[in-house]
Amino acid sequence: MGLAWRFLVCVLLTVSGGLPLHALAASVILIASDESGAFNEAAEAIATELRSAGHHPQTLQIPLRAEDVAAIHSTPLIVTLGTRAAQTVSSLAPRTLVLHTLLPRSAFEKLPGRGDDTRRVSAVFIDQPPARQIELLRIALPDWTRVALVVGRDSSELGARLQASARDKRLRPILESAGEESDLYPALQRLLAEPAVLLAVPDASLFNNRTISNILLTAYHHRSPVVGFSPAYVKAGALLALYSTPAQIGQQAGEAARQGLATGSLPPPAAPRHFRVGTNLYVARSLGIVLDDANLLRERLERSEGGP
């Protein structure tokens, strides 16, 4: 019996080329940037969607081992979670289907080789489409027409799209560029000399854990509400936030992954389909703003996009 077992193991190792046996069974490999709760939540939603179609996803984490790299090149579909994982996998240039998730559109657009085959490399972005963000301002804050934007080198294109969407809604966008974190506060002082809605953008060089408290305090001092891109902003003192949960993005990514495995072609890169709105009623009262319930705002925003 012992000899038979050893023989079977040798045969499997020979067939697999030395790859771990779990990699052989996996039709999809999920690669997370780290062990954060957001990545775990999204990975579980993706895995649930794939398992419902009979697929067996495996999850890896950055940094990758040598055997992980070998598995990536032989697996039909790779799904990355976060910018770091996307950059790592893109540098390996696998010829399999690759779906990137939980990363900003600006980060996806900088990945090497992403434009080689749009049917093979796709994404579900973490950031909301500009038109949706501006429509939320119009719905939630109809009396505010000035929209303040601070952008950095990584968010200049997003700033231009937000400006265009704001003008389409007959709002008055004003934009300042901040090349460095030290440029941020002078830019805010200029933007908010007259009260405006400050729309935060997902640019980690400007809007991050080091700067958020001072951004919120500066805006509050100028009697200007802040609209953020995560629930953490609302908890910290922003008036509103428009965001998609990791589970929502994961479900959408799982659906895209199923399509890719079934047809050999991924859907085009897309913004999150489902979203939530967060509100801070204490801040609203402090600024003298009457704000509708968060669920009502979300429903109105969904209807404006043709939803149920």
C-alpha positions as a Markdown table, in Angstrom:
| # | Residue | x | y | z |
|---|---|---|---|---|
| 1 | Met | 0.0 | 0.0 | 0.0 |
| 2 | Gly | 2.8 | 2.4 | 0.9 |
| 3 | Leu | 4.6 | 1.7 | -2.4 |
| 4 | Ala | 1.4 | 2.2 | -4.4 |
| 5 | Trp | 0.8 | 5.6 | -2.7 |
| 6 | Arg | 4.3 | 6.7 | -3.4 |
| 7 | Phe | 3.9 | 5.7 | -7.0 |
| 8 | Leu | 0.7 | 7.7 | -7.3 |
| 9 | Val | 2.3 | 10.8 | -5.8 |
| 10 | Cys | 5.2 | 10.5 | -8.3 |
| 11 | Val | 2.8 | 10.2 | -11.2 |
| 12 | Leu | 0.8 | 13.3 | -10.1 |
| 13 | Leu | 4.0 | 15.3 | -9.6 |
| 14 | Thr | 5.2 | 14.3 | -13.0 |
| 15 | Val | 1.9 | 15.3 | -14.7 |
| 16 | Ser | 1.7 | 18.5 | -12.8 |
| 17 | Gly | 5.3 | 19.6 | -13.4 |
| 18 | Gly | 5.7 | 20.0 | -9.6 |
| 19 | Leu | 2.8 | 22.4 | -9.1 |
| 20 | Pro | 0.7 | 22.2 | -6.0 |
| 21 | Leu | -2.2 | 19.8 | -6.4 |
| 22 | His | -4.7 | 22.6 | -5.5 |
| 23 | Ala | -3.4 | 24.6 | -8.5 |
| 24 | Leu | -4.3 | 21.7 | -10.8 |
| 25 | Ala | -7.9 | 21.7 | -9.7 |
| 26 | Ala | -8.4 | 25.4 | -9.8 |
| 27 | Ser | -10.0 | 27.0 | -12.9 |
| 28 | Val | -9.7 | 30.4 | -11.3 |
| 29 | Ile | -7.0 | 31.9 | -9.0 |
| 30 | Leu | -7.8 | 34.9 | -6.9 |
| 31 | Ile | -4.8 | 37.0 | -5.9 |
| 32 | Ala | -5.2 | 39.5 | -3.0 |
| 33 | Ser | -2.9 | 42.4 | -2.3 |
| 34 | Asp | -3.0 | 41.6 | 1.4 |
| 35 | Glu | -5.2 | 40.1 | 4.1 |
| 36 | Ser | -7.4 | 43.1 | 4.7 |
| 37 | Gly | -11.1 | 42.6 | 5.4 |
| 38 | Ala | -12.1 | 44.4 | 2.2 |
| 39 | Phe | -10.2 | 41.9 | 0.1 |
| 40 | Asn | -11.5 | 39.0 | 2.0 |
| 41 | Glu | -15.1 | 40.2 | 1.6 |
| 42 | Ala | -14.7 | 40.7 | -2.1 |
| 43 | Ala | -12.9 | 37.3 | -2.5 |
| 44 | Glu | -15.7 | 35.5 | -0.8 |
| 45 | Ala | -18.3 | 37.1 | -3.0 |
| 46 | Ile | -16.4 | 36.2 | -6.1 |
| 47 | Ala | -15.9 | 32.7 | -4.9 |
| 48 | Thr | -19.6 | 32.2 | -4.1 |
| 49 | Glu | -20.5 | 33.3 | -7.6 |
| 50 | Leu | -18.0 | 31.0 | -9.2 |
| 51 | Arg | -18.8 | 28.0 | -7.1 |
| 52 | Ser | -22.5 | 28.4 | -8.1 |
| 53 | Ala | -21.3 | 27.7 | -11.7 |
| 54 | Gly | -19.2 | 24.7 | -10.7 |
| 55 | His | -15.8 | 26.4 | -10.6 |
| 56 | His | -13.2 | 25.9 | -7.9 |
| 57 | Pro | -11.4 | 29.1 | -7.2 |
| 58 | Gln | -8.2 | 29.2 | -5.1 |
| 59 | Thr | -6.9 | 32.3 | -3.3 |
| 60 | Leu | -3.3 | 33.4 | -3.1 |
| 61 | Gln | -1.7 | 36.5 | -1.6 |
| 62 | Ile | 1.1 | 38.9 | -2.5 |
| 63 | Pro | 4.0 | 38.2 | -2.4 |
| 64 | Leu | 3.8 | 35.2 | -4.7 |
| 65 | Arg | 5.9 | 32.1 | -4.4 |
| 66 | Ala | 7.7 | 30.5 | -7.4 |
| 67 | Glu | 5.0 | 27.8 | -7.5 |
| 68 | Asp | 2.3 | 30.4 | -7.5 |
| 69 | Val | 3.8 | 32.1 | -10.5 |
| 70 | Ala | 3.9 | 28.8 | -12.4 |
| 71 | Ala | 0.2 | 28.2 | -11.5 |
| 72 | Ile | -0.8 | 31.7 | -12.8 |
| 73 | His | 0.6 | 30.9 | -16.3 |
| 74 | Ser | -1.4 | 27.7 | -16.5 |
| 75 | Thr | -4.8 | 28.7 | -15.0 |
| 76 | Pro | -7.7 | 29.8 | -17.3 |
| 77 | Leu | -8.6 | 32.9 | -15.3 |
| 78 | Ile | -6.8 | 35.1 | -12.8 |
| 79 | Val | -8.7 | 37.6 | -10.7 |
| 80 | Thr | -6.7 | 40.3 | -8.8 |
| 81 | Leu | -7.9 | 42.2 | -5.8 |
| 82 | Gly | -6.3 | 45.6 | -5.2 |
| 83 | Thr | -3.7 | 47.7 | -7.1 |
| 84 | Arg | -0.6 | 45.8 | -5.7 |
| 85 | Ala | -1.9 | 42.5 | -6.9 |
| 86 | Ala | -2.9 | 43.9 | -10.3 |
| 87 | Gln | 0.6 | 45.4 | -10.8 |
| 88 | Thr | 2.3 | 42.1 | -9.8 |
| 89 | Val | 0.2 | 40.0 | -12.2 |
| 90 | Ser | 0.5 | 42.5 | -15.0 |
| 91 | Ser | 4.3 | 42.4 | -14.7 |
| 92 | Leu | 4.2 | 38.6 | -15.2 |
| 93 | Ala | 2.3 | 39.1 | -18.5 |
| 94 | Pro | 0.2 | 35.9 | -18.3 |
| 95 | Arg | -1.6 | 34.9 | -21.6 |
| 96 | Thr | -4.7 | 33.8 | -19.7 |
| 97 | Leu | -7.8 | 35.8 | -18.9 |
| 98 | Val | -7.1 | 38.5 | -16.3 |
| 99 | Leu | -9.8 | 40.4 | -14.4 |
| 100 | His | -8.6 | 43.2 | -12.1 |
| 101 | Thr | -10.9 | 44.3 | -9.2 |
| 102 | Leu | -10.9 | 46.8 | -6.3 |
| 103 | Leu | -8.6 | 49.3 | -8.0 |
| 104 | Pro | -9.2 | 52.8 | -9.3 |
| 105 | Arg | -9.7 | 53.3 | -13.0 |
| 106 | Ser | -6.5 | 55.4 | -13.1 |
| 107 | Ala | -4.4 | 52.5 | -11.7 |
| 108 | Phe | -5.9 | 50.1 | -14.2 |
| 109 | Glu | -5.1 | 52.5 | -17.1 |
| 110 | Lys | -1.4 | 52.5 | -16.0 |
| 111 | Leu | -1.0 | 48.7 | -16.0 |
| 112 | Pro | 1.5 | 47.3 | -18.6 |
| 113 | Gly | -0.1 | 45.3 | -21.4 |
| 114 | Arg | -3.7 | 46.1 | -20.4 |
| 115 | Gly | -4.6 | 47.3 | -24.0 |
| 116 | Asp | -3.1 | 44.3 | -25.8 |
| 117 | Asp | -6.4 | 42.4 | -25.8 |
| 118 | Thr | -9.4 | 44.0 | -24.3 |
| 119 | Arg | -11.3 | 40.7 | -24.3 |
| 120 | Arg | -8.6 | 39.1 | -22.3 |
| 121 | Val | -7.8 | 41.8 | -19.7 |
| 122 | Ser | -10.6 | 43.6 | -18.0 |
| 123 | Ala | -11.6 | 45.2 | -14.7 |
| 124 | Val | -14.3 | 46.2 | -12.2 |
| 125 | Phe | -13.2 | 49.5 | -10.8 |
| 126 | Ile | -13.6 | 50.6 | -7.2 |
| 127 | Asp | -14.4 | 54.2 | -8.0 |
| 128 | Gln | -17.8 | 55.6 | -9.0 |
| 129 | Pro | -18.5 | 57.0 | -12.5 |
| 130 | Pro | -18.2 | 60.8 | -12.6 |
| 131 | Ala | -21.8 | 61.2 | -13.9 |
| 132 | Arg | -23.1 | 59.3 | -10.8 |
| 133 | Gln | -21.1 | 61.4 | -8.4 |
| 134 | Ile | -22.3 | 64.6 | -9.9 |
| 135 | Glu | -25.9 | 63.4 | -10.0 |
| 136 | Leu | -25.8 | 62.6 | -6.3 |
| 137 | Leu | -24.7 | 66.2 | -5.6 |
| 138 | Arg | -27.6 | 67.5 | -7.7 |
| 139 | Ile | -30.1 | 65.2 | -5.9 |
| 140 | Ala | -28.8 | 65.6 | -2.4 |
| 141 | Leu | -27.7 | 69.3 | -2.4 |
| 142 | Pro | -29.9 | 71.1 | -5.0 |
| 143 | Asp | -29.1 | 74.5 | -3.5 |
| 144 | Trp | -25.3 | 74.1 | -3.9 |
| 145 | Thr | -23.9 | 74.9 | -7.4 |
| 146 | Arg | -20.2 | 75.3 | -6.7 |
| 147 | Val | -18.2 | 72.0 | -6.8 |
| 148 | Ala | -14.6 | 72.1 | -5.6 |
| 149 | Leu | -12.1 | 69.6 | -6.8 |
| 150 | Val | -8.5 | 69.0 | -5.8 |
| 151 | Val | -6.6 | 66.7 | -8.1 |
| 152 | Gly | -3.0 | 65.3 | -8.3 |
| 153 | Arg | -1.0 | 63.8 | -11.0 |
| 154 | Asp | -2.8 | 60.5 | -10.8 |
| 155 | Ser | -6.3 | 62.0 | -10.8 |
| 156 | Ser | -6.0 | 64.8 | -13.3 |
| 157 | Glu | -8.0 | 62.9 | -16.0 |
| 158 | Leu | -10.7 | 62.0 | -13.4 |
| 159 | Gly | -10.9 | 65.7 | -12.5 |
| 160 | Ala | -11.5 | 66.6 | -16.1 |
| 161 | Arg | -14.3 | 64.0 | -16.4 |
| 162 | Leu | -15.9 | 65.3 | -13.2 |
| 163 | Gln | -15.7 | 68.9 | -14.4 |
| 164 | Ala | -17.4 | 67.9 | -17.7 |
| 165 | Ser | -20.2 | 66.0 | -15.8 |
| 166 | Ala | -20.7 | 69.0 | -13.5 |
| 167 | Arg | -21.1 | 71.4 | -16.4 |
| 168 | Asp | -23.5 | 69.0 | -18.0 |
| 169 | Lys | -25.7 | 69.4 | -14.9 |
| 170 | Arg | -25.3 | 73.1 | -15.0 |
| 171 | Leu | -23.1 | 73.2 | -11.9 |
| 172 | Arg | -20.0 | 75.3 | -11.4 |
| 173 | Pro | -16.9 | 73.2 | -11.0 |
| 174 | Ile | -13.7 | 74.8 | -9.8 |
| 175 | Leu | -10.5 | 72.8 | -9.8 |
| 176 | Glu | -7.0 | 73.1 | -8.3 |
| 177 | Ser | -4.0 | 70.9 | -8.9 |
| 178 | Ala | -1.8 | 69.8 | -6.1 |
| 179 | Gly | 1.4 | 68.1 | -7.2 |
| 180 | Glu | 2.5 | 67.3 | -3.7 |
| 181 | Glu | 0.7 | 66.7 | -0.4 |
| 182 | Ser | 2.2 | 70.0 | 0.8 |
| 183 | Asp | 0.2 | 71.8 | -1.9 |
| 184 | Leu | -3.1 | 70.4 | -0.7 |
| 185 | Tyr | -4.0 | 72.9 | 2.0 |
| 186 | Pro | -3.2 | 76.1 | 0.0 |
| 187 | Ala | -5.3 | 74.7 | -2.8 |
| 188 | Leu | -8.2 | 74.1 | -0.3 |
| 189 | Gln | -7.9 | 77.6 | 1.0 |
| 190 | Arg | -8.3 | 79.0 | -2.5 |
| 191 | Leu | -11.1 | 76.7 | -3.5 |
| 192 | Leu | -13.2 | 77.2 | -0.4 |
| 193 | Ala | -12.8 | 81.0 | 0.0 |
| 194 | Glu | -16.4 | 80.9 | -1.1 |
| 195 | Pro | -18.3 | 77.9 | 0.3 |
| 196 | Ala | -18.6 | 75.0 | -2.1 |
| 197 | Val | -19.2 | 71.2 | -2.1 |
| 198 | Leu | -15.7 | 69.6 | -1.8 |
| 199 | Leu | -15.8 | 66.4 | -3.8 |
| 200 | Ala | -13.0 | 64.0 | -2.6 |
| 201 | Val | -11.3 | 61.9 | -5.3 |
| 202 | Pro | -9.7 | 58.5 | -4.8 |
| 203 | Asp | -6.1 | 59.8 | -5.2 |
| 204 | Ala | -4.0 | 58.4 | -2.3 |
| 205 | Ser | -1.3 | 61.0 | -2.8 |
| 206 | Leu | -3.8 | 63.6 | -1.6 |
| 207 | Phe | -6.7 | 62.0 | 0.2 |
| 208 | Asn | -5.3 | 59.5 | 2.7 |
| 209 | Asn | -5.2 | 58.7 | 6.4 |
| 210 | Arg | -2.6 | 61.5 | 7.0 |
| 211 | Thr | -4.6 | 64.2 | 5.4 |
| 212 | Ile | -8.3 | 63.4 | 5.9 |
| 213 | Ser | -8.7 | 65.0 | 9.3 |
| 214 | Asn | -7.2 | 68.3 | 8.2 |
| 215 | Ile | -9.2 | 68.3 | 5.0 |
| 216 | Leu | -12.5 | 67.8 | 6.9 |
| 217 | Leu | -11.6 | 70.5 | 9.5 |
| 218 | Thr | -10.5 | 73.0 | 6.7 |
| 219 | Ala | -13.8 | 72.4 | 4.8 |
| 220 | Tyr | -15.9 | 72.7 | 8.0 |
| 221 | His | -14.1 | 76.0 | 8.9 |
| 222 | His | -15.2 | 77.3 | 5.5 |
| 223 | Arg | -18.8 | 76.0 | 6.0 |
| 224 | Ser | -18.3 | 73.6 | 3.0 |
| 225 | Pro | -19.6 | 70.1 | 3.0 |
| 226 | Val | -17.4 | 67.2 | 1.9 |
| 227 | Val | -18.5 | 64.3 | -0.2 |
| 228 | Gly | -16.3 | 61.2 | 0.2 |
| 229 | Phe | -15.8 | 57.9 | -1.6 |
| 230 | Ser | -16.0 | 55.5 | 1.4 |
| 231 | Pro | -18.0 | 55.0 | 4.6 |
| 232 | Ala | -14.9 | 56.0 | 6.5 |
| 233 | Tyr | -15.3 | 59.5 | 5.3 |
| 234 | Val | -18.8 | 59.8 | 6.7 |
| 235 | Lys | -17.6 | 58.4 | 10.1 |
| 236 | Ala | -14.8 | 61.0 | 10.1 |
| 237 | Gly | -17.1 | 63.9 | 9.3 |
| 238 | Ala | -18.0 | 64.1 | 5.7 |
| 239 | Leu | -21.6 | 65.0 | 4.9 |
| 240 | Leu | -22.0 | 62.3 | 2.2 |
| 241 | Ala | -20.2 | 59.3 | 0.7 |
| 242 | Leu | -20.9 | 57.4 | -2.5 |
| 243 | Tyr | -19.3 | 54.0 | -2.6 |
| 244 | Ser | -19.7 | 50.3 | -3.4 |
| 245 | Thr | -19.0 | 47.6 | -0.8 |
| 246 | Pro | -16.3 | 45.0 | -1.5 |
| 247 | Ala | -19.1 | 42.4 | -1.6 |
| 248 | Gln | -21.0 | 44.4 | -4.3 |
| 249 | Ile | -17.8 | 44.7 | -6.4 |
| 250 | Gly | -17.0 | 41.1 | -5.8 |
| 251 | Gln | -20.4 | 39.9 | -7.0 |
| 252 | Gln | -20.1 | 41.9 | -10.2 |
| 253 | Ala | -16.5 | 40.6 | -10.7 |
| 254 | Gly | -17.8 | 37.0 | -10.1 |
| 255 | Glu | -20.4 | 37.5 | -12.8 |
| 256 | Ala | -17.7 | 38.8 | -15.2 |
| 257 | Ala | -15.5 | 35.9 | -14.4 |
| 258 | Arg | -18.2 | 33.4 | -15.1 |
| 259 | Gln | -18.8 | 35.0 | -18.5 |
| 260 | Gly | -15.1 | 34.9 | -19.2 |
| 261 | Leu | -14.9 | 31.2 | -18.4 |
| 262 | Ala | -18.0 | 30.4 | -20.4 |
| 263 | Thr | -17.1 | 32.3 | -23.5 |
| 264 | Gly | -13.4 | 32.9 | -23.4 |
| 265 | Ser | -13.9 | 36.6 | -23.5 |
| 266 | Leu | -14.3 | 39.0 | -20.5 |
| 267 | Pro | -16.8 | 41.9 | -20.6 |
| 268 | Pro | -15.4 | 45.4 | -21.0 |
| 269 | Pro | -13.9 | 47.3 | -18.0 |
| 270 | Ala | -16.7 | 48.7 | -15.9 |
| 271 | Ala | -17.6 | 50.9 | -12.9 |
| 272 | Pro | -19.4 | 49.3 | -10.0 |
| 273 | Arg | -23.0 | 48.6 | -10.9 |
| 274 | His | -24.4 | 48.6 | -7.4 |
| 275 | Phe | -23.6 | 51.2 | -4.8 |
| 276 | Arg | -24.6 | 52.8 | -1.4 |
| 277 | Val | -24.9 | 56.3 | -0.1 |
| 278 | Gly | -23.8 | 57.2 | 3.4 |
| 279 | Thr | -24.9 | 60.3 | 5.3 |
| 280 | Asn | -23.8 | 62.2 | 8.4 |
| 281 | Leu | -26.9 | 63.9 | 9.8 |
| 282 | Tyr | -24.9 | 65.5 | 12.6 |
| 283 | Val | -22.7 | 67.3 | 10.1 |
| 284 | Ala | -25.8 | 68.2 | 8.1 |
| 285 | Arg | -27.4 | 69.9 | 11.1 |
| 286 | Ser | -24.1 | 71.7 | 12.0 |
| 287 | Leu | -23.9 | 73.1 | 8.5 |
| 288 | Gly | -27.6 | 73.9 | 8.4 |
| 289 | Ile | -28.2 | 71.5 | 5.5 |
| 290 | Val | -31.5 | 69.5 | 5.2 |
| 291 | Leu | -30.5 | 66.1 | 3.9 |
| 292 | Asp | -32.7 | 63.2 | 2.8 |
| 293 | Asp | -32.4 | 59.7 | 4.2 |
| 294 | Ala | -29.5 | 57.7 | 2.7 |
| 295 | Asn | -31.7 | 54.9 | 1.3 |
| 296 | Leu | -34.0 | 57.5 | -0.3 |
| 297 | Leu | -31.0 | 59.2 | -1.9 |
| 298 | Arg | -29.7 | 55.9 | -3.2 |
| 299 | Glu | -33.1 | 55.0 | -4.7 |
| 300 | Arg | -33.4 | 58.3 | -6.4 |
| 301 | Leu | -29.9 | 57.9 | -7.8 |
| 302 | Glu | -30.7 | 54.4 | -9.1 |
| 303 | Arg | -33.9 | 55.7 | -10.8 |
| 304 | Ser | -31.9 | 58.5 | -12.5 |
| 305 | Glu | -29.7 | 55.8 | -14.0 |
| 306 | Gly | -32.7 | 53.8 | -15.2 |
| 307 | Gly | -32.8 | 51.4 | -12.3 |
| 308 | Pro | -36.0 | 49.9 | -10.7 |
